[in-house]
Amino acid sequence: MADLRGTVRYRFRHEVDDVHVVIEGEAAWVSGLVEDLNLKGVGWTMPIARASRPQNLSGLSDEDEAPEDDGPPADMGPTPDPSRIPVVRRPIGQLDLESEVDRIGLQPMQRPDPIELMDVVEGIERPFPVKDPTSVDPQAEAWLKELMEVVVREHGATAMRTEDIEEVLGERLGDRKGGVLEVWLNSLFAAGKLVKVHGGQGTGWGPSPSWLKV
């Protein structure tokens, strides 16, 4: 304990005799008390609330470090030069997004063609009805899920219009059309199976991620 300073805590426990000793205080006082109790050489002492000196992890010598009271740190790099930042100015509304997308080689997302989707659906085997006791029409819901899988995973789209769903699935929806179909889609939305997307071309319906995983 000779090399310890400040506040320390000494502990000794003897399980057989059920003796538990805890002494806390200044290192010199604790050391003297341990000797008076003939406990020297047993137990252990550890410092507590010991102030630590900040360590220099920057790789700079103490002479290179900035003063603590003022001035920027010495390892923050060069001073920023605003003149090296390119400035691009254009009138508001003059950015041509399509030309910019073409310039960087990206293809804009296109709405899946209902005719192509109809061909895809024709090649899908009749899915098993969904296992959901709350489903109004398990078979129609299974077909809708198959369609949404194709739209999301193969075309990267997030939603389909009510009219497109009706055109692609047709009689697989149980002859639901127009307003009747929209009421049914709304019920799936209320059940958390679909998400509703409002756009300028009408209402769109997209799959809830948890619904597709079921």
Rosetta constraint file for C-alpha pairs under 8 A:
AtomPair CA 1 CA 27 HARMONIC 7.33 0.50
AtomPair CA 1 CA 31 HARMONIC 6.74 0.50
AtomPair CA 1 CA 45 HARMONIC 7.03 0.50
AtomPair CA 4 CA 8 HARMONIC 7.70 0.50
AtomPair CA 4 CA 27 HARMONIC 6.25 0.50
AtomPair CA 4 CA 47 HARMONIC 7.06 0.50
AtomPair CA 5 CA 26 HARMONIC 7.26 0.50
AtomPair CA 5 CA 27 HARMONIC 5.41 0.50
AtomPair CA 5 CA 28 HARMONIC 7.66 0.50
AtomPair CA 5 CA 47 HARMONIC 7.67 0.50
AtomPair CA 6 CA 26 HARMONIC 5.42 0.50
AtomPair CA 6 CA 27 HARMONIC 5.76 0.50
AtomPair CA 6 CA 47 HARMONIC 7.36 0.50
AtomPair CA 6 CA 50 HARMONIC 6.85 0.50
AtomPair CA 7 CA 24 HARMONIC 7.16 0.50
AtomPair CA 7 CA 25 HARMONIC 5.15 0.50
AtomPair CA 7 CA 26 HARMONIC 4.49 0.50
AtomPair CA 7 CA 27 HARMONIC 5.82 0.50
AtomPair CA 7 CA 47 HARMONIC 6.07 0.50
AtomPair CA 7 CA 48 HARMONIC 5.79 0.50
AtomPair CA 7 CA 49 HARMONIC 6.86 0.50
AtomPair CA 7 CA 50 HARMONIC 7.12 0.50
AtomPair CA 8 CA 24 HARMONIC 5.76 0.50
AtomPair CA 8 CA 25 HARMONIC 5.68 0.50
AtomPair CA 8 CA 26 HARMONIC 6.09 0.50
AtomPair CA 8 CA 27 HARMONIC 5.55 0.50
AtomPair CA 8 CA 30 HARMONIC 7.53 0.50
AtomPair CA 8 CA 45 HARMONIC 6.67 0.50
AtomPair CA 8 CA 46 HARMONIC 5.56 0.50
AtomPair CA 8 CA 47 HARMONIC 4.17 0.50
AtomPair CA 8 CA 48 HARMONIC 5.33 0.50
AtomPair CA 9 CA 22 HARMONIC 6.99 0.50
AtomPair CA 9 CA 23 HARMONIC 5.65 0.50
AtomPair CA 9 CA 24 HARMONIC 4.31 0.50
AtomPair CA 9 CA 25 HARMONIC 6.66 0.50
AtomPair CA 9 CA 30 HARMONIC 7.83 0.50
AtomPair CA 9 CA 45 HARMONIC 5.57 0.50
AtomPair CA 9 CA 46 HARMONIC 5.48 0.50
AtomPair CA 9 CA 47 HARMONIC 6.27 0.50
AtomPair CA 9 CA 48 HARMONIC 6.79 0.50
AtomPair CA 10 CA 21 HARMONIC 7.75 0.50
AtomPair CA 10 CA 22 HARMONIC 5.60 0.50
AtomPair CA 10 CA 23 HARMONIC 5.01 0.50
AtomPair CA 10 CA 24 HARMONIC 6.26 0.50
AtomPair CA 10 CA 30 HARMONIC 7.35 0.50
AtomPair CA 10 CA 43 HARMONIC 7.09 0.50
AtomPair CA 10 CA 44 HARMONIC 5.71 0.50
AtomPair CA 10 CA 45 HARMONIC 4.28 0.50
AtomPair CA 10 CA 46 HARMONIC 6.60 0.50
AtomPair CA 11 CA 20 HARMONIC 7.52 0.50
AtomPair CA 11 CA 21 HARMONIC 5.59 0.50
AtomPair CA 11 CA 22 HARMONIC 4.69 0.50
AtomPair CA 11 CA 23 HARMONIC 6.65 0.50
AtomPair CA 11 CA 43 HARMONIC 5.50 0.50
AtomPair CA 11 CA 44 HARMONIC 5.58 0.50
AtomPair CA 11 CA 45 HARMONIC 6.44 0.50
AtomPair CA 12 CA 19 HARMONIC 7.77 0.50
AtomPair CA 12 CA 20 HARMONIC 5.81 0.50
AtomPair CA 12 CA 21 HARMONIC 4.99 0.50
AtomPair CA 12 CA 22 HARMONIC 6.66 0.50
AtomPair CA 12 CA 42 HARMONIC 6.93 0.50
AtomPair CA 12 CA 43 HARMONIC 4.24 0.50
AtomPair CA 12 CA 44 HARMONIC 6.73 0.50
AtomPair CA 13 CA 18 HARMONIC 7.31 0.50
AtomPair CA 13 CA 19 HARMONIC 5.43 0.50
AtomPair CA 13 CA 20 HARMONIC 4.36 0.50
AtomPair CA 13 CA 21 HARMONIC 6.22 0.50
AtomPair CA 13 CA 43 HARMONIC 7.10 0.50
AtomPair CA 14 CA 18 HARMONIC 5.61 0.50
AtomPair CA 14 CA 19 HARMONIC 4.93 0.50
AtomPair CA 14 CA 20 HARMONIC 6.47 0.50
AtomPair CA 15 CA 19 HARMONIC 6.63 0.50
AtomPair CA 23 CA 30 HARMONIC 6.61 0.50
AtomPair CA 24 CA 30 HARMONIC 6.70 0.50
AtomPair CA 25 CA 29 HARMONIC 6.76 0.50
AtomPair CA 25 CA 30 HARMONIC 6.00 0.50
AtomPair CA 26 CA 30 HARMONIC 6.10 0.50
AtomPair CA 27 CA 31 HARMONIC 6.03 0.50
AtomPair CA 28 CA 32 HARMONIC 6.28 0.50
AtomPair CA 29 CA 33 HARMONIC 6.26 0.50
AtomPair CA 30 CA 34 HARMONIC 6.14 0.50
AtomPair CA 31 CA 35 HARMONIC 6.41 0.50
AtomPair CA 32 CA 36 HARMONIC 6.28 0.50
AtomPair CA 33 CA 37 HARMONIC 6.26 0.50
AtomPair CA 34 CA 38 HARMONIC 6.34 0.50
AtomPair CA 34 CA 39 HARMONIC 5.26 0.50
AtomPair CA 34 CA 40 HARMONIC 5.86 0.50
AtomPair CA 35 CA 39 HARMONIC 5.93 0.50
AtomPair CA 35 CA 40 HARMONIC 5.41 0.50
AtomPair CA 39 CA 43 HARMONIC 7.56 0.50
AtomPair CA 56 CA 60 HARMONIC 7.57 0.50
AtomPair CA 58 CA 75 HARMONIC 7.13 0.50
AtomPair CA 60 CA 64 HARMONIC 5.91 0.50
AtomPair CA 60 CA 65 HARMONIC 6.57 0.50
AtomPair CA 60 CA 75 HARMONIC 7.86 0.50
AtomPair CA 61 CA 65 HARMONIC 6.59 0.50
AtomPair CA 64 CA 74 HARMONIC 6.74 0.50
AtomPair CA 65 CA 73 HARMONIC 6.81 0.50
AtomPair CA 65 CA 74 HARMONIC 5.72 0.50
AtomPair CA 66 CA 70 HARMONIC 7.79 0.50
AtomPair CA 66 CA 71 HARMONIC 6.50 0.50
AtomPair CA 66 CA 72 HARMONIC 6.65 0.50
AtomPair CA 66 CA 73 HARMONIC 5.20 0.50
AtomPair CA 66 CA 74 HARMONIC 5.60 0.50
AtomPair CA 67 CA 71 HARMONIC 6.64 0.50
AtomPair CA 72 CA 76 HARMONIC 7.76 0.50
AtomPair CA 81 CA 85 HARMONIC 7.63 0.50
AtomPair CA 90 CA 94 HARMONIC 6.55 0.50
AtomPair CA 90 CA 95 HARMONIC 7.47 0.50
AtomPair CA 96 CA 100 HARMONIC 6.37 0.50
AtomPair CA 97 CA 101 HARMONIC 6.09 0.50
AtomPair CA 98 CA 102 HARMONIC 6.23 0.50
AtomPair CA 99 CA 103 HARMONIC 6.04 0.50
AtomPair CA 100 CA 104 HARMONIC 6.49 0.50
AtomPair CA 101 CA 105 HARMONIC 6.27 0.50
AtomPair CA 101 CA 106 HARMONIC 5.35 0.50
AtomPair CA 101 CA 107 HARMONIC 7.03 0.50
AtomPair CA 101 CA 108 HARMONIC 7.31 0.50
AtomPair CA 102 CA 106 HARMONIC 5.91 0.50
AtomPair CA 102 CA 107 HARMONIC 7.09 0.50
AtomPair CA 109 CA 156 HARMONIC 7.78 0.50
AtomPair CA 109 CA 157 HARMONIC 7.76 0.50
AtomPair CA 111 CA 157 HARMONIC 6.96 0.50
AtomPair CA 112 CA 116 HARMONIC 7.52 0.50
AtomPair CA 112 CA 117 HARMONIC 7.17 0.50
AtomPair CA 112 CA 151 HARMONIC 7.17 0.50
AtomPair CA 112 CA 155 HARMONIC 6.62 0.50
AtomPair CA 112 CA 157 HARMONIC 7.51 0.50
AtomPair CA 113 CA 117 HARMONIC 6.32 0.50
AtomPair CA 114 CA 118 HARMONIC 6.10 0.50
AtomPair CA 114 CA 164 HARMONIC 6.20 0.50
AtomPair CA 114 CA 167 HARMONIC 7.07 0.50
AtomPair CA 114 CA 168 HARMONIC 5.91 0.50
AtomPair CA 115 CA 119 HARMONIC 6.56 0.50
AtomPair CA 115 CA 168 HARMONIC 7.29 0.50
AtomPair CA 116 CA 120 HARMONIC 6.41 0.50
AtomPair CA 117 CA 121 HARMONIC 6.11 0.50
AtomPair CA 117 CA 147 HARMONIC 7.98 0.50
AtomPair CA 117 CA 168 HARMONIC 6.44 0.50
AtomPair CA 118 CA 122 HARMONIC 6.18 0.50
AtomPair CA 118 CA 168 HARMONIC 5.01 0.50
AtomPair CA 118 CA 169 HARMONIC 7.22 0.50
AtomPair CA 119 CA 123 HARMONIC 6.66 0.50
AtomPair CA 120 CA 124 HARMONIC 6.77 0.50
AtomPair CA 121 CA 147 HARMONIC 7.07 0.50
AtomPair CA 121 CA 168 HARMONIC 7.74 0.50
AtomPair CA 121 CA 169 HARMONIC 7.67 0.50
AtomPair CA 126 CA 143 HARMONIC 7.83 0.50
AtomPair CA 127 CA 139 HARMONIC 7.62 0.50
AtomPair CA 127 CA 142 HARMONIC 6.21 0.50
AtomPair CA 127 CA 143 HARMONIC 6.71 0.50
AtomPair CA 127 CA 146 HARMONIC 7.82 0.50
AtomPair CA 128 CA 139 HARMONIC 6.98 0.50
AtomPair CA 128 CA 142 HARMONIC 6.78 0.50
AtomPair CA 129 CA 138 HARMONIC 4.77 0.50
AtomPair CA 129 CA 139 HARMONIC 4.36 0.50
AtomPair CA 129 CA 140 HARMONIC 7.72 0.50
AtomPair CA 129 CA 141 HARMONIC 7.39 0.50
AtomPair CA 129 CA 142 HARMONIC 5.44 0.50
AtomPair CA 130 CA 135 HARMONIC 7.80 0.50
AtomPair CA 130 CA 138 HARMONIC 4.95 0.50
AtomPair CA 130 CA 139 HARMONIC 6.63 0.50
AtomPair CA 130 CA 141 HARMONIC 6.78 0.50
AtomPair CA 130 CA 142 HARMONIC 5.52 0.50
AtomPair CA 131 CA 138 HARMONIC 7.20 0.50
AtomPair CA 132 CA 138 HARMONIC 7.24 0.50
AtomPair CA 135 CA 141 HARMONIC 7.74 0.50
AtomPair CA 137 CA 141 HARMONIC 6.15 0.50
AtomPair CA 138 CA 142 HARMONIC 6.12 0.50
AtomPair CA 139 CA 143 HARMONIC 6.45 0.50
AtomPair CA 139 CA 172 HARMONIC 7.99 0.50
AtomPair CA 140 CA 144 HARMONIC 6.27 0.50
AtomPair CA 140 CA 172 HARMONIC 5.91 0.50
AtomPair CA 140 CA 173 HARMONIC 4.78 0.50
AtomPair CA 140 CA 174 HARMONIC 6.43 0.50
AtomPair CA 141 CA 145 HARMONIC 6.15 0.50
AtomPair CA 141 CA 173 HARMONIC 7.76 0.50
AtomPair CA 142 CA 146 HARMONIC 6.33 0.50
AtomPair CA 143 CA 147 HARMONIC 6.33 0.50
AtomPair CA 143 CA 169 HARMONIC 7.56 0.50
AtomPair CA 143 CA 172 HARMONIC 6.79 0.50
AtomPair CA 143 CA 173 HARMONIC 7.54 0.50
AtomPair CA 144 CA 148 HARMONIC 6.19 0.50
AtomPair CA 144 CA 169 HARMONIC 7.66 0.50
AtomPair CA 144 CA 173 HARMONIC 7.82 0.50
AtomPair CA 145 CA 149 HARMONIC 6.14 0.50
AtomPair CA 145 CA 207 HARMONIC 7.73 0.50
AtomPair CA 145 CA 212 HARMONIC 6.71 0.50
AtomPair CA 146 CA 150 HARMONIC 6.56 0.50
AtomPair CA 147 CA 151 HARMONIC 6.28 0.50
AtomPair CA 148 CA 152 HARMONIC 6.01 0.50
AtomPair CA 148 CA 206 HARMONIC 7.18 0.50
AtomPair CA 148 CA 207 HARMONIC 6.33 0.50
AtomPair CA 149 CA 153 HARMONIC 5.80 0.50
AtomPair CA 149 CA 154 HARMONIC 7.78 0.50
AtomPair CA 149 CA 212 HARMONIC 7.10 0.50
AtomPair CA 150 CA 154 HARMONIC 5.32 0.50
AtomPair CA 150 CA 155 HARMONIC 6.93 0.50
AtomPair CA 151 CA 155 HARMONIC 5.14 0.50
AtomPair CA 151 CA 156 HARMONIC 6.47 0.50
AtomPair CA 151 CA 157 HARMONIC 5.74 0.50
AtomPair CA 151 CA 158 HARMONIC 7.45 0.50
AtomPair CA 151 CA 159 HARMONIC 7.85 0.50
AtomPair CA 152 CA 156 HARMONIC 4.74 0.50
AtomPair CA 152 CA 157 HARMONIC 5.10 0.50
AtomPair CA 152 CA 158 HARMONIC 5.95 0.50
AtomPair CA 152 CA 159 HARMONIC 7.98 0.50
AtomPair CA 158 CA 205 HARMONIC 8.00 0.50
AtomPair CA 158 CA 206 HARMONIC 5.53 0.50
AtomPair CA 158 CA 207 HARMONIC 7.65 0.50
AtomPair CA 159 CA 197 HARMONIC 7.03 0.50
AtomPair CA 159 CA 204 HARMONIC 5.33 0.50
AtomPair CA 159 CA 205 HARMONIC 4.80 0.50
AtomPair CA 159 CA 206 HARMONIC 4.02 0.50
AtomPair CA 159 CA 207 HARMONIC 7.42 0.50
AtomPair CA 160 CA 164 HARMONIC 6.38 0.50
AtomPair CA 160 CA 165 HARMONIC 6.58 0.50
AtomPair CA 160 CA 204 HARMONIC 4.92 0.50
AtomPair CA 160 CA 205 HARMONIC 5.23 0.50
AtomPair CA 160 CA 206 HARMONIC 6.44 0.50
AtomPair CA 161 CA 165 HARMONIC 6.40 0.50
AtomPair CA 161 CA 202 HARMONIC 6.77 0.50
AtomPair CA 161 CA 203 HARMONIC 5.86 0.50
AtomPair CA 161 CA 204 HARMONIC 4.28 0.50
AtomPair CA 161 CA 205 HARMONIC 6.27 0.50
AtomPair CA 162 CA 166 HARMONIC 6.30 0.50
AtomPair CA 162 CA 178 HARMONIC 7.88 0.50
AtomPair CA 162 CA 181 HARMONIC 7.68 0.50
AtomPair CA 162 CA 182 HARMONIC 6.76 0.50
AtomPair CA 162 CA 203 HARMONIC 6.81 0.50
AtomPair CA 162 CA 204 HARMONIC 6.37 0.50
AtomPair CA 162 CA 205 HARMONIC 7.14 0.50
AtomPair CA 163 CA 167 HARMONIC 6.15 0.50
AtomPair CA 163 CA 178 HARMONIC 7.57 0.50
AtomPair CA 164 CA 168 HARMONIC 6.05 0.50
AtomPair CA 165 CA 169 HARMONIC 6.04 0.50
AtomPair CA 165 CA 170 HARMONIC 7.85 0.50
AtomPair CA 166 CA 170 HARMONIC 5.31 0.50
AtomPair CA 166 CA 173 HARMONIC 7.66 0.50
AtomPair CA 166 CA 176 HARMONIC 7.72 0.50
AtomPair CA 166 CA 177 HARMONIC 6.43 0.50
AtomPair CA 166 CA 178 HARMONIC 7.88 0.50
AtomPair CA 166 CA 181 HARMONIC 7.69 0.50
AtomPair CA 169 CA 173 HARMONIC 6.24 0.50
AtomPair CA 170 CA 174 HARMONIC 7.95 0.50
AtomPair CA 170 CA 175 HARMONIC 6.75 0.50
AtomPair CA 170 CA 176 HARMONIC 7.94 0.50
AtomPair CA 171 CA 175 HARMONIC 4.85 0.50
AtomPair CA 171 CA 176 HARMONIC 7.56 0.50
AtomPair CA 176 CA 180 HARMONIC 5.70 0.50
AtomPair CA 176 CA 181 HARMONIC 4.79 0.50
AtomPair CA 177 CA 181 HARMONIC 4.84 0.50
AtomPair CA 177 CA 182 HARMONIC 7.79 0.50
AtomPair CA 178 CA 182 HARMONIC 6.40 0.50
AtomPair CA 179 CA 183 HARMONIC 6.17 0.50
AtomPair CA 180 CA 184 HARMONIC 6.43 0.50
AtomPair CA 181 CA 185 HARMONIC 6.21 0.50
AtomPair CA 182 CA 186 HARMONIC 6.04 0.50
AtomPair CA 183 CA 187 HARMONIC 6.35 0.50
AtomPair CA 184 CA 188 HARMONIC 6.53 0.50
AtomPair CA 185 CA 189 HARMONIC 6.21 0.50
AtomPair CA 185 CA 194 HARMONIC 7.63 0.50
AtomPair CA 185 CA 205 HARMONIC 7.80 0.50
AtomPair CA 186 CA 190 HARMONIC 6.13 0.50
AtomPair CA 187 CA 191 HARMONIC 6.25 0.50
AtomPair CA 188 CA 192 HARMONIC 6.42 0.50
AtomPair CA 188 CA 193 HARMONIC 5.30 0.50
AtomPair CA 188 CA 194 HARMONIC 5.72 0.50
AtomPair CA 189 CA 193 HARMONIC 5.60 0.50
AtomPair CA 189 CA 194 HARMONIC 4.45 0.50
AtomPair CA 189 CA 195 HARMONIC 5.75 0.50
AtomPair CA 189 CA 196 HARMONIC 6.86 0.50
AtomPair CA 190 CA 194 HARMONIC 7.86 0.50
AtomPair CA 192 CA 208 HARMONIC 6.85 0.50
AtomPair CA 192 CA 211 HARMONIC 7.83 0.50
AtomPair CA 193 CA 207 HARMONIC 6.33 0.50
AtomPair CA 193 CA 208 HARMONIC 5.22 0.50
AtomPair CA 193 CA 210 HARMONIC 7.53 0.50
AtomPair CA 193 CA 211 HARMONIC 5.20 0.50
AtomPair CA 194 CA 205 HARMONIC 6.40 0.50
AtomPair CA 194 CA 206 HARMONIC 5.53 0.50
AtomPair CA 194 CA 207 HARMONIC 4.57 0.50
AtomPair CA 194 CA 208 HARMONIC 5.00 0.50
AtomPair CA 194 CA 211 HARMONIC 7.65 0.50
AtomPair CA 195 CA 205 HARMONIC 5.76 0.50
AtomPair CA 195 CA 206 HARMONIC 5.07 0.50
AtomPair CA 195 CA 207 HARMONIC 5.97 0.50
AtomPair CA 195 CA 208 HARMONIC 5.97 0.50
AtomPair CA 196 CA 203 HARMONIC 6.99 0.50
AtomPair CA 196 CA 204 HARMONIC 5.88 0.50
AtomPair CA 196 CA 205 HARMONIC 4.90 0.50
AtomPair CA 196 CA 206 HARMONIC 6.43 0.50
AtomPair CA 197 CA 203 HARMONIC 5.79 0.50
AtomPair CA 197 CA 204 HARMONIC 4.71 0.50
AtomPair CA 197 CA 205 HARMONIC 5.95 0.50
AtomPair CA 197 CA 206 HARMONIC 7.32 0.50
AtomPair CA 198 CA 202 HARMONIC 6.42 0.50
AtomPair CA 198 CA 203 HARMONIC 4.78 0.50
AtomPair CA 198 CA 204 HARMONIC 6.14 0.50
AtomPair CA 199 CA 203 HARMONIC 6.02 0.50
AtomPair CA 199 CA 204 HARMONIC 7.22 0.50
AtomPair CA 207 CA 211 HARMONIC 6.70 0.50
AtomPair CA 207 CA 212 HARMONIC 6.74 0.50
AtomPair CA 208 CA 212 HARMONIC 6.64 0.50
AtomPair CA 209 CA 213 HARMONIC 6.55 0.50
AtomPair CA 210 CA 214 HARMONIC 6.55 0.50
